[in-house]
Amino acid sequence: MRAFVSRLHGLSGKPVVLKNHLVCLSLSIISRMVFGKKHFSVSGDDQLGSNSIMSLPEFQEIVDEVLLLNRVLNIGDWIPWPDFLDLQGYVKRMKALKKKLDRFHDHVFDQHKRKKKELAKNFVPQDMVDLLLQLADDPDLDFKLTYDHLRGLTLDLIAGGTDTAAVEEKDIPHLPYLDAIMKETMRKHPVTSLLPPHLAMENCEVAEYDIQKGTRVFVNLWSIGRDPSLWEQPEEFRPERFLGRNIDVKGRSFELLPFGAGRRMCPGYNLGLKMDQLSIANLLQAFNWKLPDNTKVEDLSMEEASGLTTPRKFPLVAVMEPRLPLHLYKI
């Protein structure tokens, strides 16, 4: 987080597409947890070290391509006979993407296997890749994990998101309005419009509707968040509506389910919340913010892109000015 704020300080006074920097921060944190060490340089201009195989922006482009190709409508999937023509070019892009991902995964797996061999009996798994490789080598495992499985699992973990005057985790409980902003944002603009599909395991009745066993059930978060019977003036952005109210995002308050609920709830919700809270708190603590040039607040478009997730169709561009002493921005 400290390095993140320091990099943004170097862009003070300039229009910045904030999304790009937040995505890089998330990728950097999550990849460190999954892979255990730094496998990316910060930018394309940096010298790649012995552990780095590509720059972080390059890997970000790969993840963006993965998410894009997962949500496109490929004609050949619905009309088989012209599939071999690859009319939209998606198959070609998928093959090119696979080569890049295989090269990256092979690099990461080779380094982890080398470390395991060097440590021999003293080896203890330190990250997710270590654990997955250990499971792949386990002869007693009921389900045999192949390297294709490992590639898919690590990609899912990545694609599915440190002392100064920075806000720290211990400060978050003392920032109730920040918590309210987070909840209001997730109410009005959930990361995904529909929760992953569920399957009714038995006949049941929900709100006087008969649900038959085997029915595929979709929960529409977008509609729930804008339901006037649940929220007063739902089209307005009003964080104050959550102050003093016992509504959480952990699956117990059904009017607000950004991470789902029950056993199929997002397993990374706790990490995601902490990362978002710390990021926003530090951005507000470290900088004053304004819109570029003569842009007015009413000119901002909150239109959302279509797909598996619903990011802003037109990313926010903002200008930041430091509000703390200069030495606090140094790493």
C-alpha positions in Angstrom: 0.0 0.0 0.0 2.9 2.3 0.8 4.5 1.8 -2.6 1.0 2.3 -4.2 0.5 5.7 -2.6 4.1 6.7 -3.4 3.6 5.8 -7.2 0.4 7.9 -7.3 2.2 10.8 -5.7 4.5 10.9 -8.7 1.4 11.5 -10.8 0.1 14.4 -8.8 -1.5 17.2 -10.8 -2.0 15.0 -13.9 -5.3 13.3 -15.0 -5.1 9.7 -14.0 -7.3 6.7 -14.9 -7.6 5.4 -11.4 -8.9 2.0 -12.3 -5.6 1.0 -13.9 -3.7 1.7 -10.7 -6.2 -0.1 -8.5 -6.2 -3.2 -10.7 -2.4 -3.2 -10.6 -2.5 -3.0 -6.8 -5.0 -5.9 -6.5 -3.0 -8.1 -8.9 0.2 -7.4 -7.1 -1.3 -8.3 -3.7 -3.2 -11.4 -4.9 -0.3 -12.7 -7.1 2.1 -12.4 -4.1 -0.3 -14.6 -2.0 -0.8 -17.2 -4.8 2.7 -17.3 -6.2 4.7 -16.4 -3.0 7.2 -14.1 -4.6 7.3 -11.2 -7.1 7.0 -12.6 -10.7 6.3 -9.2 -12.3 8.2 -6.0 -12.7 6.2 -2.9 -11.9 6.2 -1.5 -15.4 7.4 -2.4 -18.8 10.3 0.0 -18.4 11.7 -1.8 -15.4 14.5 -4.3 -15.7 13.0 -7.8 -15.3 14.6 -9.6 -12.4 15.4 -13.3 -12.2 11.9 -14.0 -10.8 10.1 -11.7 -13.2 8.9 -13.0 -16.6 6.7 -10.1 -17.6 5.7 -6.7 -16.3 2.6 -6.2 -14.1 0.8 -4.2 -16.8 1.4 -7.0 -19.3 -0.1 -9.5 -16.9 -3.0 -7.1 -16.3 -3.7 -7.2 -20.0 -3.7 -11.0 -19.9 -6.2 -11.0 -17.1 -8.4 -8.5 -18.9 -8.3 -10.7 -22.0 -9.3 -13.7 -19.9 -12.3 -11.9 -18.5 -13.3 -10.5 -21.9 -13.2 -13.9 -23.7 -15.2 -15.5 -20.9 -18.1 -13.2 -21.5 -18.2 -12.9 -25.3 -20.9 -14.5 -27.5 -19.1 -16.8 -29.9 -21.2 -17.6 -32.9 -19.7 -21.0 -33.3 -20.9 -22.1 -29.8 -24.5 -21.6 -31.0 -24.3 -22.4 -34.7 -21.8 -25.2 -35.0 -21.3 -25.4 -38.8 -19.4 -22.1 -39.2 -17.3 -22.7 -36.1 -14.2 -23.7 -38.1 -14.2 -20.2 -39.7 -13.7 -18.4 -36.4 -15.7 -15.5 -37.8 -15.1 -13.2 -34.8 -11.5 -14.2 -34.2 -12.1 -15.3 -30.7 -10.7 -18.8 -31.1 -7.5 -17.3 -32.5 -7.3 -14.9 -29.5 -7.9 -17.8 -27.1 -5.0 -19.8 -28.6 -2.7 -16.8 -28.4 -3.7 -16.2 -24.8 -3.1 -19.9 -23.9 0.5 -19.7 -25.1 1.1 -16.6 -23.0 -0.5 -18.2 -19.9 1.3 -21.5 -20.4 4.7 -19.7 -20.6 3.9 -17.8 -17.4 2.6 -20.9 -15.5 5.6 -23.1 -16.6 8.0 -20.4 -15.3 6.2 -20.2 -11.9 5.8 -24.0 -11.5 9.5 -24.6 -12.4 10.6 -22.1 -9.7 8.4 -23.7 -7.1 9.5 -27.2 -8.0 13.1 -26.2 -7.9 12.6 -24.7 -4.4 10.9 -27.9 -3.2 13.8 -30.1 -4.5 16.4 -27.9 -2.9 14.7 -28.0 0.5 13.8 -31.7 0.3 12.5 -33.0 3.6 12.6 -29.5 5.1 10.1 -28.2 2.5 7.0 -26.5 3.9 4.3 -25.0 1.6 4.4 -21.2 1.7 1.8 -20.2 -0.8 -1.1 -21.5 -2.9 1.1 -22.9 -5.7 3.2 -24.8 -3.2 0.0 -26.4 -1.9 -1.4 -27.2 -5.3 1.8 -28.8 -6.4 1.9 -30.9 -3.2 -1.6 -32.1 -3.9 -0.8 -32.9 -7.5 2.1 -35.2 -6.3 -0.1 -36.9 -3.6 -0.7 -40.5 -4.7 -3.5 -40.9 -2.1 -5.6 -38.1 -3.5 -9.0 -39.5 -4.7 -9.0 -37.0 -7.6 -5.8 -36.7 -9.6 -4.8 -33.1 -10.2 -3.1 -32.5 -13.5 -1.0 -29.4 -14.5 -4.0 -28.2 -16.5 -6.0 -28.2 -13.3 -3.3 -26.3 -11.6 -3.2 -23.7 -14.4 -6.9 -23.2 -14.2 -7.0 -23.0 -10.4 -4.2 -20.4 -10.2 -5.8 -18.4 -12.9 -9.1 -18.4 -11.1 -7.4 -17.2 -7.9 -5.8 -14.3 -9.8 -8.8 -13.4 -12.0 -11.7 -13.8 -9.6 -8.0 -8.1 -6.7 2.5 -1.4 4.2 4.5 2.5 7.8 3.7 6.1 7.0 0.7 8.3 7.7 -1.1 5.5 5.8 -4.4 4.2 7.1 -3.9 0.7 8.6 -6.2 -2.2 9.1 -6.6 -1.4 12.8 -8.0 2.0 11.9 -10.9 0.7 9.8 -13.4 0.0 12.7 -13.0 3.7 13.6 -14.2 4.9 10.1 -18.0 4.3 10.1 -18.7 6.6 7.2 -16.1 4.8 5.0 -18.0 1.5 5.8 -21.2 3.2 4.8 -19.7 4.4 1.5 -18.6 0.8 0.8 -22.0 -0.6 1.5 -23.9 2.0 -0.5 -21.5 1.4 -3.5 -22.1 -2.3 -3.3 -25.9 -1.8 -3.1 -26.1 0.6 -6.1 -23.3 -0.9 -8.2 -22.7 -4.5 -7.3 -19.6 -6.1 -8.9 -21.9 -8.6 -10.7 -25.6 -8.2 -11.5 -26.4 -11.9 -10.9 -24.9 -14.2 -8.3 -23.5 -17.4 -9.6 -26.4 -19.9 -10.4 -27.7 -22.1 -7.6 -29.7 -25.3 -7.9 -32.8 -26.2 -5.9 -32.0 -29.5 -4.2 -35.6 -30.1 -3.2 -39.1 -28.7 -3.7 -39.6 -25.5 -1.7 -41.7 -22.4 -1.5 -40.2 -18.9 -1.6 -42.4 -15.8 -1.2 -45.4 -17.9 -2.2 -43.7 -19.2 -5.3 -43.3 -22.9 -5.8 -39.7 -23.8 -6.7 -39.3 -27.3 -8.1 -36.4 -29.6 -7.4 -33.7 -29.1 -10.0 -34.6 -25.5 -10.8 -31.6 -23.3 -11.6 -31.9 -20.2 -9.5 -30.4 -16.8 -10.2 -30.3 -14.0 -7.6 -30.6 -10.6 -9.1 -28.4 -8.3 -6.9 -29.0 -5.3 -9.2 -32.8 -5.4 -8.8 -32.6 -6.1 -5.0 -30.3 -3.1 -4.6 -32.8 -0.8 -6.3 -36.0 -2.2 -4.9 -38.1 0.8 -3.5 -39.8 -1.6 -1.0 -36.4 -2.2 0.6 -34.6 1.1 0.1 -35.9 4.7 0.4 -35.1 6.7 -2.8 -32.9 3.8 -4.2 -31.6 5.7 -7.2 -29.8 8.2 -4.9 -26.3 7.6 -3.6 -26.8 8.1 0.2 -24.2 6.3 2.4 -26.0 7.8 5.4 -28.7 5.2 5.0 -26.3 2.6 6.6 -25.2 4.7 9.6 -26.7 3.2 12.8 -28.2 0.3 10.9 -27.2 -3.3 11.5 -26.8 -4.3 7.9 -23.7 -6.3 6.9 -22.3 -7.8 3.7 -21.5 -11.2 5.0 -24.7 -13.0 3.9 -26.9 -12.3 6.9 -28.8 -9.3 5.5 -30.6 -10.5 2.4 -31.2 -7.0 1.1 -27.5 -6.6 0.6 -25.7 -9.7 -0.7 -22.7 -8.5 -2.8 -20.7 -11.6 -1.9 -23.6 -14.1 -1.8 -24.6 -16.1 1.2 -24.3 -19.5 2.7 -21.8 -22.2 1.6 -21.5 -20.8 -1.9 -20.6 -17.3 -0.6 -17.5 -15.8 -2.2 -14.5 -17.3 -0.2 -12.4 -14.2 -0.7 -14.9 -11.6 0.6 -12.9 -10.8 3.8 -9.7 -10.1 1.8 -11.7 -8.1 -0.8 -13.3 -5.9 1.8 -10.1 -5.2 3.6 -8.3 -4.4 0.3 -11.1 -2.0 -0.8 -11.4 -0.3 2.6 -7.6 0.2 2.9 -7.3 1.4 -0.7 -10.1 4.0 -0.4 -9.0 5.2 3.0 -5.5 5.7 1.9 -6.5 7.5 -1.2 -8.7 9.9 0.8 -6.1 10.3 3.5 -3.2 11.0 1.1 -4.7 13.2 -1.6 -7.3 15.9 -2.4 -9.3 14.9 -5.5 -10.9 16.8 -8.3 -12.2 16.2 -11.8 -9.9 17.2 -14.7 -10.3 20.5 -16.7 -13.8 21.8 -16.7 -15.6 18.4 -16.1 -18.6 18.7 -13.8 -19.9 16.0 -11.5 -23.2 15.9 -13.4 -21.1 15.1 -16.6 -19.9 11.8 -15.1 -21.5 8.7 -16.6 -22.2 5.9 -14.2 -23.2 3.6 -17.1 -22.0 0.0 -16.5 -20.4 -2.3 -19.0 -22.2 -5.6 -19.7 -20.6 -9.0 -18.9 -19.8 -11.3 -16.0 -18.8 -8.2 -14.0 -20.2 -4.7 -14.2 -17.4 -2.1 -14.2 -18.0 1.4 -15.2 -18.3 1.7 -19.0 -16.3 4.9 -18.9 -13.5 4.7 -16.2 -13.1 7.6 -13.8 -10.4 10.1 -14.7 -9.3 12.3 -11.8 -6.6 14.7 -10.7 -5.0 14.3 -7.2 -3.0 16.8 -5.1 -1.0 15.7 -2.1 -2.4 16.8 1.3 0.4 15.4 3.5 4.0 16.4 4.2 6.3 15.3 1.3 8.4 12.8 3.4 5.3 10.7 4.1 5.1 9.7 0.4 8.6 8.2 0.3 9.0 4.4 0.4 
